[in-house]
Amino acid sequence: MMQPMPLVTEHLEEAKAGLVHFGLREFRPGQAEVITAVLSGRNAVVVMPTGAGKSLCYQLPAILLPGVTLVVSPLISLMKDQVEQLLARGISATFINSTVGDLERAARLRSIKEGSCKLVYVAPERFRSASFLAALSEIRVDLFAVDEAHCISQWGHDFRPDYSLLGQVRKRLRPPRTVALTATATPEVRKDIVHSLLMKDPQVFVAGFDRSNLFLEVTPVSGEEDRRRACEQLLSLSGSGIIYCSTRRAAEGLHRSLQQGGHQPILYHAGMGDEERHRAQEEFMSGRDAVAVATNAFGMGIDKPDIRFVAHANIPKAVEAYYQEIGRAGRDGKSAHAVLLFNHSDVFTQERLIEGSHPPESVFADVWKLLSEVEVFEQGVGLLAGQIGASEFEVSAALRVLEREGKISRAGRGEGRYGIKIAARARELTPHASDAKTLLAWLLQSFPVGKEVSVELSALTSGSRLSEPQVRHALGLLEKSRAAKVSRPFSGRAIRALERVSFSELGLDLSRVREQEKRSLLLLRRMTDYAYAKRCRRAFLLRYFGESRVDSRCEACDVCAGARLQAAPVKKRALPPDAADVKNELAAAELRRWRRELARDLNVPAFIIFNDATLMGLAAALPTDRQSFLRVKGTGATRWERFGPKVVEICQLARAAGGADL
């Protein structure tokens, strides 16, 4: 239950009347209290579970307040979906993020100044632009809403450095009321939100975190075959479900494995095209017993009440992320199953992802050296990563830090002009698709035949009166029918170094990167504690989120009520009797596995990381620090910086487990 909150009755009738705009008749628990507080001019921090209706807490006040509501959201796909839903209800809304080009951004800002939009969704990185802030200062902002507010806190599971700017943004815009909303926040994260946003005496609304209809379970799996069998048990149940995987590759592999077993799950991850992802989401939402195998890119904006299970095929990076994702099950109030398929080797995978998100100094140095030697780099992150021998994951993380620190600038995604040459045969064609027909008619009216013209996407949309997706689709059809030749703008982001100095002279402080890496690893360790919990899992979660009154035992978790999934027995392996041989064999096996998976992630041959001789040397020496690592032939200082700590960790685990019966 939600903690008791004051209800500002003077605004209650006004708030109830606003429900009609959203096709609703009554509030969900807690919504009325938050909305009336916001309408009365109070600042608020709102912690509500996934599916409890947080969006209405700022969308409804937005249509009742006279000025603009500015919504900060970190997810481009989610803000686009929300704007489309608002427009469908006749509520004026727009968004500004990196997908919007310069001309279109200027047009949208003009529209906002003219009072044409009630809600404006903004990506947090926009606030790094002084000109953008200056433009916002000319707009009457009546409500400043910060969605996914846990991103403000370095103790949050999804910390975004750009969110740290929001306190100063509030100070400049001086909105009369601010509301910060999140689905998961521990007490320390809530304090960080209040402190970072410079909020004085806000009302804090915290919903109870207990989802009594969710059965919580952790099922040990020894490998991919166990994982597949456990997923097939879940698929045999009636109802929809989501199976989360930690990486795109893991999602694709499990999806393929389940298909081979005769199942038809839906695949979803961020690497798929927009249309493909939209089609997958629609199929999931409309299917009665649809099951999605996905990364955590799937779920934001998903509000399907009959999801009967949420499974995690790999351990999530934090308890907060886990709790938010399992909260998508059982929203209809009926019983649902939340299961974690646990293998400790998945913890190593998450550690690698964390390390990739916080790359070593050598990656920053290599990226800077390449960027500082060219006027502008336009070949994309993939080629940049290939040229310096690092992963795209590491390079993307390094670029984010360099941009945040003002060392590089990046153009908006897809900015630039289309090159269009209308073919002579175009006048004879009558395209079947109405969008292509409309665009072709406008092109023939506006440009000469047979001569290439350069034109921005915004000009194509305003001239033809089609939307951006419609124009892109129509251009593809015209190109396919040979009515026109089309050269598209660079689809990535052009990168420019803003200083021409060596890396040592750049003065880049990476202490915050290292601190955040430590915090991320600590959050992962807390998630691992949940997986190994020997007492009530529900009590573990409730205490984690600061619930004071918690029963020590429930009837809805595997610890208290017994397991529901049948775990395959973990096979034991006989080891040689000599303890030293045991340790060396364990280290060699784990080092080979680590090298193989890292090479796959980095898309490089395994010997680039360590050749076989060096790997066996490490397994024999079992180094415990930098000095003993460097004594092994074939290592060196650079490899220590990039791989040494992980090698030492593996060797220490092998030393500790050397006498164990595995």
C-alpha positions in Angstrom: 0.0 0.0 0.0 1.0 3.6 -0.5 2.2 5.5 2.5 -0.6 7.9 3.8 -0.6 11.1 1.7 -2.5 14.3 2.1 -5.3 14.8 -0.5 -5.7 18.5 -1.5 -9.5 18.5 -1.9 -9.7 22.0 -3.4 -8.2 20.6 -6.7 -9.9 17.1 -6.5 -13.0 17.9 -8.6 -10.8 19.7 -11.2 -8.5 16.6 -11.3 -11.5 14.2 -11.7 -12.9 16.3 -14.5 -9.5 16.0 -16.3 -9.8 12.2 -16.4 -12.1 12.3 -19.4 -9.2 13.5 -21.6 -7.6 10.1 -21.0 -10.7 7.9 -21.3 -10.7 7.2 -17.6 -13.4 7.3 -14.9 -11.4 7.0 -11.7 -7.9 7.3 -10.4 -5.6 4.4 -9.5 -4.4 4.2 -5.9 -2.1 7.2 -5.1 -2.7 9.1 -8.3 -5.2 11.6 -6.9 -3.0 12.6 -4.0 0.0 13.3 -6.3 -2.0 15.1 -8.9 -3.8 17.4 -6.4 -0.5 18.2 -4.7 1.1 19.2 -8.1 -1.9 21.3 -9.0 -1.6 23.1 -5.6 1.9 24.1 -6.5 3.9 21.6 -4.4 7.1 19.9 -5.5 6.9 16.1 -5.3 9.0 13.0 -5.5 6.9 10.0 -6.6 7.9 6.4 -6.3 5.3 4.1 -7.8 5.7 0.5 -9.1 5.8 -0.2 -12.8 2.2 -0.1 -14.1 0.8 2.1 -11.3 0.2 5.0 -13.6 3.0 7.5 -13.0 2.6 9.2 -16.4 -0.9 10.5 -15.5 0.6 12.2 -12.5 2.1 14.9 -14.8 0.1 14.5 -18.0 -3.2 15.3 -16.3 -1.9 18.4 -14.5 -0.3 19.5 -17.8 -3.6 19.9 -19.6 -5.1 21.8 -16.6 -2.2 24.2 -16.1 -2.0 27.3 -18.3 1.7 27.0 -19.4 3.9 24.3 -20.8 4.8 21.0 -19.0 8.5 20.1 -19.7 9.1 16.4 -19.4 12.6 15.0 -19.1 12.8 11.4 -20.4 16.0 9.4 -21.1 14.3 7.0 -23.6 13.8 8.2 -27.1 11.4 5.3 -28.1 9.3 5.9 -25.0 8.9 9.7 -25.5 7.9 9.1 -29.1 5.3 6.5 -28.0 3.9 8.8 -25.4 3.7 11.8 -27.7 1.8 9.7 -30.3 -0.6 8.5 -27.6 -1.3 12.0 -26.4 -1.8 13.3 -30.0 -4.2 10.5 -30.6 -6.2 11.8 -27.6 -6.2 15.3 -29.0 -3.6 16.6 -26.5 -0.9 18.8 -28.1 2.5 17.4 -27.5 6.0 17.1 -29.1 9.5 15.9 -28.3 13.0 17.2 -28.8 15.9 14.7 -28.9 18.9 13.7 -31.0 16.6 12.2 -33.8 15.3 15.8 -34.5 17.5 17.8 -37.0 18.4 21.4 -36.5 15.7 22.9 -38.7 13.0 20.8 -37.3 14.2 21.5 -33.8 14.0 25.2 -34.4 10.4 24.8 -35.9 9.3 22.8 -32.8 10.7 25.5 -30.5 8.9 28.2 -32.4 5.7 26.2 -32.1 6.2 25.8 -28.3 6.8 29.5 -27.9 3.5 30.2 -29.7 1.7 28.1 -27.2 0.9 25.2 -29.6 2.1 22.4 -27.2 1.0 21.5 -23.7 3.6 18.8 -23.1 7.2 18.9 -24.4 9.3 15.8 -24.0 13.1 16.5 -23.9 16.1 14.2 -23.8 18.5 15.2 -20.9 21.5 15.8 -23.2 19.6 18.7 -24.8 20.4 20.8 -21.6 24.1 20.8 -22.5 23.2 23.3 -25.2 23.3 27.0 -24.0 21.2 28.1 -27.0 18.5 25.4 -26.2 18.4 26.6 -22.5 18.1 30.2 -23.7 15.2 29.3 -25.9 13.5 27.4 -23.0 13.9 30.5 -20.8 11.5 32.4 -23.1 8.8 29.8 -22.5 6.4 29.7 -19.6 7.1 26.3 -17.9 4.4 25.7 -15.3 5.5 22.1 -14.5 8.9 20.5 -14.7 8.5 16.7 -14.7 11.5 14.4 -14.4 10.7 10.8 -15.5 12.9 7.9 -14.6 14.3 10.2 -11.8 16.5 7.4 -10.4 18.9 8.3 -13.3 19.9 11.3 -11.3 21.5 9.3 -8.5 24.9 7.7 -8.8 23.4 5.1 -6.5 20.7 4.4 -9.0 20.8 1.3 -11.2 20.8 3.5 -14.4 22.8 6.6 -13.6 22.9 9.1 -16.5 25.5 11.9 -16.1 23.3 14.3 -18.1 20.6 14.1 -15.4 23.1 15.8 -13.0 22.4 19.0 -14.9 18.8 19.1 -14.0 19.2 20.9 -10.7 20.8 23.9 -12.5 18.1 23.7 -15.2 15.4 24.0 -12.6 17.3 27.0 -11.0 17.3 28.8 -14.4 13.8 28.0 -15.5 12.3 28.5 -12.1 9.2 26.4 -12.7 6.5 26.9 -10.0 6.3 23.1 -9.4 8.5 20.1 -10.1 7.6 16.4 -9.9 10.3 13.6 -10.0 9.0 10.1 -10.8 10.5 6.6 -10.7 9.4 3.0 -10.3 12.3 1.9 -8.1 14.3 4.0 -5.6 15.9 3.0 -2.3 16.0 5.6 0.5 19.5 6.7 -0.5 18.4 7.2 -4.1 15.4 9.3 -3.0 17.7 11.6 -1.0 20.0 11.9 -4.0 17.0 12.9 -6.2 15.9 15.7 -3.7 19.5 16.9 -3.3 20.4 16.9 -7.0 17.2 18.7 -8.1 17.7 21.3 -5.4 14.2 20.7 -4.1 13.2 22.3 -0.8 10.8 20.3 1.4 9.1 18.3 -1.4 6.3 15.9 -0.6 7.5 12.4 -1.0 5.0 9.8 -2.2 6.1 6.2 -1.9 4.0 3.3 -2.9 4.4 0.0 -1.1 6.7 -2.3 -3.0 5.0 -5.6 -2.2 3.5 -7.4 -5.2 1.8 -10.2 -3.3 0.5 -11.8 -6.5 4.0 -12.4 -7.7 5.7 -15.8 -6.9 9.4 -15.2 -6.6 11.8 -17.9 -7.5 15.5 -18.5 -8.3 16.3 -21.6 -10.3 19.9 -22.8 -10.7 21.0 -23.7 -14.2 24.3 -25.3 -15.1 24.3 -24.2 -18.8 22.4 -23.3 -21.9 20.5 -26.7 -22.1 19.2 -26.2 -18.5 18.3 -22.6 -19.4 16.3 -23.8 -22.4 14.5 -26.5 -20.5 13.5 -24.1 -17.8 12.1 -21.6 -20.4 10.2 -24.4 -22.0 8.5 -25.2 -18.7 7.4 -21.6 -18.5 6.2 -21.6 -22.1 4.0 -24.6 -21.3 2.0 -22.4 -18.9 -1.0 -20.4 -20.3 -0.7 -16.7 -20.7 1.9 -14.3 -22.0 5.4 -13.9 -20.7 8.7 -12.1 -21.1 12.2 -13.7 -21.0 14.9 -11.2 -20.4 18.5 -11.8 -21.6 21.5 -9.7 -20.7 22.8 -9.2 -24.3 21.5 -9.2 -27.8 23.6 -12.2 -28.6 22.1 -14.1 -25.7 18.6 -13.1 -26.7 19.1 -14.3 -30.3 20.6 -17.6 -29.1 17.8 -18.4 -26.8 15.2 -17.3 -29.3 16.8 -19.6 -31.9 17.0 -22.5 -29.5 13.3 -22.2 -28.5 12.3 -22.0 -32.1 14.2 -25.2 -32.8 12.2 -26.8 -30.0 9.0 -26.0 -31.8 8.1 -22.8 -30.0 7.3 -19.4 -31.6 8.6 -16.7 -29.3 8.9 -13.1 -30.4 12.4 -11.6 -30.5 13.1 -8.0 -29.4 16.3 -6.0 -28.9 17.6 -2.5 -29.7 19.7 -3.8 -32.6 16.6 -4.5 -34.7 15.2 -1.9 -37.1 12.4 0.4 -36.0 9.8 -1.3 -38.1 10.9 -4.8 -37.0 10.7 -3.7 -33.3 7.4 -2.1 -33.8 6.0 -5.2 -35.4 7.4 -7.4 -32.6 5.8 -5.2 -29.9 2.4 -5.2 -31.7 2.5 -9.0 -32.0 3.2 -9.3 -28.3 0.5 -6.9 -27.3 -2.1 -8.5 -29.5 -1.2 -12.1 -28.9 -3.1 -14.0 -26.2 -0.2 -16.3 -25.2 2.6 -14.3 -26.7 6.1 -14.7 -25.3 8.9 -12.3 -25.9 12.6 -13.1 -25.7 14.2 -9.7 -25.3 16.9 -7.5 -23.8 15.9 -4.8 -21.3 15.1 -2.5 -24.3 11.7 -4.3 -24.2 9.1 -3.3 -21.7 9.1 0.5 -21.3 5.6 1.5 -22.3 4.4 -2.1 -22.3 1.2 -2.3 -20.3 -0.3 -5.7 -20.9 -2.3 -6.9 -17.9 -2.2 -10.6 -18.6 1.5 -11.3 -18.5 1.7 -14.5 -16.4 5.5 -14.7 -16.1 8.7 -12.7 -16.3 11.9 -14.7 -16.4 15.4 -13.5 -16.4 17.6 -15.9 -18.3 20.7 -14.0 -17.0 21.2 -12.1 -13.8 20.2 -8.4 -14.1 22.7 -5.7 -13.2 20.8 -4.4 -10.1 17.9 -5.2 -7.8 16.2 -2.1 -8.9 16.3 -3.1 -12.6 15.1 -6.6 -11.7 12.2 -5.4 -9.6 11.1 -2.9 -12.3 11.1 -5.7 -14.9 9.3 -8.3 -12.9 6.7 -5.6 -12.2 5.4 -6.1 -15.7 3.9 -9.4 -14.7 0.5 -9.8 -13.1 -0.8 -6.3 -13.5 -4.3 -7.7 -13.6 -3.9 -8.7 -10.0 -3.9 -12.4 -10.7 -1.1 -14.7 -9.8 2.1 -14.5 -11.8 5.6 -15.9 -11.7 8.9 -14.1 -11.5 11.9 -16.4 -11.9 15.6 -15.8 -12.2 17.6 -18.6 -14.0 20.9 -18.3 -12.1 24.4 -19.4 -13.1 27.3 -17.6 -11.4 29.1 -17.4 -14.7 26.4 -14.8 -15.8 27.8 -12.6 -13.0 31.1 -12.5 -14.9 29.2 -11.4 -18.1 27.5 -8.5 -16.2 30.9 -7.5 -14.8 32.3 -7.4 -18.4 29.4 -5.2 -19.5 30.0 -2.9 -16.5 33.7 -2.7 -17.3 32.9 -2.1 -21.0 30.7 0.8 -19.9 33.6 2.3 -17.9 36.6 1.7 -20.3 40.2 2.0 -19.2 42.3 5.1 -19.8 44.0 3.4 -22.8 40.7 3.3 -24.7 40.1 7.0 -24.1 43.7 7.7 -25.2 43.4 5.7 -28.4 40.0 7.3 -29.3 41.3 10.8 -28.7 44.5 10.2 -30.7 42.4 9.2 -33.7 39.8 12.0 -33.4 42.4 14.7 -32.8 44.2 13.8 -36.1 41.2 14.4 -38.4 39.0 17.4 -38.9 35.8 15.4 -38.5 35.2 11.6 -38.1 32.1 10.5 -40.1 32.6 6.7 -40.5 30.6 5.7 -37.4 31.4 4.1 -34.1 31.9 0.6 -35.6 34.8 1.7 -37.8 36.3 3.9 -35.0 36.3 0.8 -32.7 37.9 -1.3 -35.4 40.7 1.1 -36.0 41.8 1.2 -32.4 41.1 -2.5 -31.6 38.4 -1.9 -29.0 34.8 -2.9 -28.7 32.0 -0.7 -29.9 30.6 -0.8 -26.4 33.8 0.6 -24.9 34.2 3.3 -27.6 30.6 4.4 -27.3 31.1 4.8 -23.5 34.3 6.7 -24.1 32.6 9.1 -26.6 29.8 9.8 -24.1 32.3 10.8 -21.4 34.3 12.9 -23.9 31.2 14.7 -25.1 30.0 15.2 -21.5 33.3 16.8 -20.6 33.2 19.1 -23.6 36.1 17.6 -25.4 34.2 16.5 -28.6 31.0 17.5 -30.3 28.6 15.1 -32.1 26.1 16.0 -34.7 22.5 14.8 -34.3 21.8 11.4 -35.7 20.8 11.4 -39.4 21.5 15.2 -39.8 22.3 16.3 -43.3 20.6 16.7 -46.7 19.1 14.1 -49.1 20.4 14.1 -52.7 17.4 13.4 -55.1 17.5 13.1 -58.8 14.1 12.6 -60.5 14.2 10.2 -63.4 12.7 11.1 -66.8 10.3 8.1 -66.5 8.9 9.5 -63.3 6.2 11.5 -65.1 4.7 8.3 -66.5 4.5 6.5 -63.2 1.6 6.4 -60.9 2.8 4.7 -57.6 0.3 2.4 -55.9 1.2 3.7 -52.4 -0.5 7.0 -51.6 2.5 8.4 -49.7 4.8 7.7 -52.7 2.2 9.3 -55.1 1.9 12.4 -52.9 5.7 12.9 -52.6 6.4 12.3 -56.3 3.7 14.9 -57.3 5.4 17.4 -55.0 8.9 16.6 -56.2 7.8 17.0 -59.9 6.2 20.3 -59.1 9.2 21.6 -57.1 12.4 20.3 -58.8 13.7 19.8 -62.3 13.8 16.3 -63.8 17.2 14.8 -64.4 19.2 17.1 -62.1 20.3 16.2 -58.6 19.0 18.5 -55.9 20.0 18.7 -52.2 17.2 19.0 -49.7 16.7 18.6 -46.0 14.2 16.1 -44.6 12.2 18.9 -42.9 11.7 20.6 -46.3 10.4 17.3 -47.8 7.9 16.9 -44.9 6.7 20.5 -44.9 6.4 20.6 -48.7 4.6 17.2 -49.2 2.7 17.5 -45.8 3.8 13.9 -45.0 5.4 12.8 -41.7 9.1 11.9 -41.5 8.4 8.1 -41.5 6.0 8.5 -44.4 8.6 10.5 -46.4 11.4 8.0 -45.7 9.1 5.1 -46.8 7.9 7.0 -49.9 11.6 7.7 -50.9 12.3 4.0 -50.7 9.4 3.1 -52.9 10.3 5.8 -55.5 13.9 4.5 -55.5 12.7 0.9 -55.9 10.5 1.8 -58.9 13.4 3.8 -60.4 11.4 7.0 -60.3 14.3 8.7 -58.5 17.8 8.2 -57.3 18.2 8.9 -53.6 21.4 9.5 -51.7 20.7 9.6 -47.9 22.5 11.7 -45.3 25.1 10.0 -43.0 23.0 7.9 -40.7 25.4 8.0 -37.8 26.8 11.0 -35.9 29.7 13.0 -37.1 32.3 13.4 -34.4 34.6 16.5 -34.0 37.5 16.9 -31.5 37.2 20.4 -30.0 40.9 20.7 -29.0 44.1 19.8 -30.8 46.3 18.6 -28.0 47.8 15.3 -27.0 45.8 13.1 -24.6 48.2 13.8 -21.7 47.5 17.6 -22.2 43.8 17.1 -22.4 43.3 17.1 -18.6 40.5 14.5 -18.7 39.5 13.5 -15.2 38.3 9.9 -15.1 37.8 9.6 -11.4 34.0 9.9 -11.7 34.1 7.0 -14.3 36.1 4.8 -11.9 33.8 5.7 -9.0 30.7 4.9 -11.0 32.2 1.6 -12.0 32.7 0.7 -8.4 29.1 1.6 -7.6 27.8 -0.5 -10.5 29.8 -3.5 -9.3 28.4 -3.0 -5.8 24.8 -2.9 -7.2 25.5 -6.2 -9.0 26.9 -7.7 -5.8 23.6 -6.9 -4.1 21.7 -8.6 -6.9 23.9 -11.6 -6.5 23.1 -11.6 -2.8 19.4 -11.9 -3.8 20.2 -14.9 -6.0 22.0 -16.6 -3.1 19.4 -15.6 -0.4 18.6 -18.4 2.0 15.7 -16.6 3.6 12.4 -15.1 2.3 13.0 -13.4 -1.1 10.0 -11.1 -0.6 11.4 -9.9 2.7 14.8 -9.3 1.0 13.3 -7.1 -1.7 11.1 -5.1 0.7 13.9 -4.4 3.1 16.1 -3.4 0.2 13.6 -0.7 -0.7 13.3 0.6 2.8 10.1 -1.1 4.0 10.1 -1.0 7.8 7.4 -3.6 8.6 8.3 -6.8 6.8 7.2 -10.4 7.6 10.2 -12.7 7.8 8.2 -15.4 5.9 5.8 -15.4 3.0 3.9 -18.1 1.1 4.9 -16.8 -2.3 8.6 -17.5 -2.9 10.6 -20.6 -3.4 12.5 -20.3 -0.1 9.3 -20.2 1.9 6.9 -22.3 -0.2 9.2 -24.5 -2.3 10.3 -24.4 -5.9 7.8 -24.5 -8.8 10.3 -25.1 -11.6 12.2 -28.3 -11.8 15.9 -27.5 -11.7 18.2 -29.9 -13.5 20.7 -31.5 -11.1 24.2 -29.9 -11.2 26.7 -32.4 -12.5 29.7 -33.0 -10.3 33.1 -33.4 -11.9 36.0 -35.4 -10.4 39.2 -33.5 -10.1 42.8 -34.7 -9.9 43.9 -35.3 -6.3 46.8 -32.8 -6.3 45.5 -29.4 -5.0 47.9 -27.4 -7.1 46.8 -29.2 -10.3 43.2 -28.6 -9.3 43.8 -24.8 -9.0 45.7 -24.7 -12.3 43.1 -26.7 -14.1 40.3 -24.5 -12.7 42.2 -21.3 -13.7 43.0 -22.6 -17.2 39.4 -23.5 -17.9 37.9 -20.3 -16.6 40.6 -18.2 -18.4 39.9 -19.9 -21.7 36.1 -19.3 -21.2 36.7 -15.7 -20.3 39.1 -15.1 -23.3 36.7 -16.8 -25.7 33.7 -14.7 -24.6 35.7 -11.5 -24.5 37.1 -12.1 -28.0 33.5 -12.6 -29.2 32.3 -9.4 -27.5 35.3 -7.4 -28.9 35.0 -9.1 -32.3 38.7 -9.9 -32.4 40.6 -13.2 -32.6 41.2 -14.8 -29.1 45.0 -14.6 -29.4 44.9 -10.8 -29.6 43.9 -10.9 -25.9 46.4 -13.6 -24.8 48.0 -16.3 -26.9 47.7 -19.9 -25.6 51.2 -19.9 -24.1 50.6 -16.8 -22.1 47.2 -18.1 -20.9 48.8 -21.3 -19.7 51.5 -19.3 -18.0 48.9 -17.3 -16.1 47.1 -20.5 -15.1 50.3 -21.9 -13.8 51.5 -18.8 -12.0 48.0 -17.8 -10.6 49.0 -14.1 -10.2 47.5 -12.1 -7.3 48.6 -8.6 -8.1 50.2 -6.4 -10.8 53.7 -7.5 -10.1 53.1 -11.2 -10.3 51.0 -10.7 -13.4 53.8 -8.9 -15.2 56.2 -11.7 -14.4 54.3 -13.9 -16.8 55.8 -13.8 -20.3 53.5 -12.2 -22.9 51.6 -9.8 -20.5 52.9 -6.3 -20.2 51.6 -3.0 -18.7 48.9 -2.3 -21.4 47.4 -5.8 -21.0 47.5 -5.3 -17.2 45.5 -2.1 -17.5 42.9 -3.7 -19.8 42.7 -7.3 -18.6 44.9 -7.7 -15.4 42.3 -7.2 -12.7 39.9 -9.7 -14.2 42.7 -12.3 -14.6 43.7 -11.8 -11.0 40.1 -12.3 -9.9 39.8 -15.5 -11.9 43.1 -16.8 -10.4 42.1 -15.9 -6.9 38.8 -17.8 -7.3 40.7 -20.8 -8.6 43.0 -20.6 -5.6 40.1 -20.5 -3.2 38.2 -23.3 -4.9 41.2 -25.5 -5.4 40.3 -28.0 -2.8 36.5 -27.8 -3.3 34.4 -30.8 -4.5 32.8 -29.3 -7.7 
